[in-house]
Amino acid sequence: MKMTRGEMQDLLAKFASGSAEYRSALLKNPKSVVEKQFNMSLPDNVHVKAVEESANTIYVVVPHAVAAGAELDDADLEKVAGGATVKGDANCGDSDGMMNTVVEINASLI
């Protein structure tokens, strides 16, 4: 089973709300935590930002605007959606249907 970007974010938020150490690590070095959590390497030109919400602030993520004529065709879009541009993948299932995502975080890894 492949995870969408939203599913990955939901999983990170779940872990961050359940562990103060994980939350702290995610805020301090989000790219490293994402790479370890999903067993992948992100390219150097990919940046990961973590923003801590407050009770009275709402954040809206506005998607990147693609210049006219610069959209990917379906084949290229499928490659990107499948994680073809990163080392490893965010594939969180195996043939038995078991998730390979780390559920408990060893603080010494972070």
Residue pairs with C-beta under 8 A, 6 or more apart in sequence:
1 91
1 92
1 93
1 97
1 99
2 82
2 83
2 89
2 90
2 91
2 92
2 93
3 11
3 38
3 90
3 91
3 92
8 34
8 38
8 90
11 37
11 101
12 26
12 33
12 34
12 37
15 22
15 26
15 37
15 105
16 22
16 23
16 26
17 23
19 105
21 105
21 107
21 110
22 33
22 105
22 110
25 32
25 33
25 105
25 107
25 110
26 33
26 50
27 50
27 52
29 110
30 48
30 49
30 50
31 42
31 46
31 47
31 48
32 110
33 110
34 40
34 42
34 48
35 41
35 42
36 102
36 109
36 110
37 101
37 102
37 105
38 88
38 90
38 92
38 101
39 88
39 100
39 102
40 83
40 86
40 87
40 88
40 89
40 90
41 86
41 87
41 88
42 48
42 86
43 85
43 86
46 86
51 59
53 59
72 80
79 85
82 89
83 89
83 90
83 91
91 100
92 99
92 100
92 101
93 99
93 100
94 100
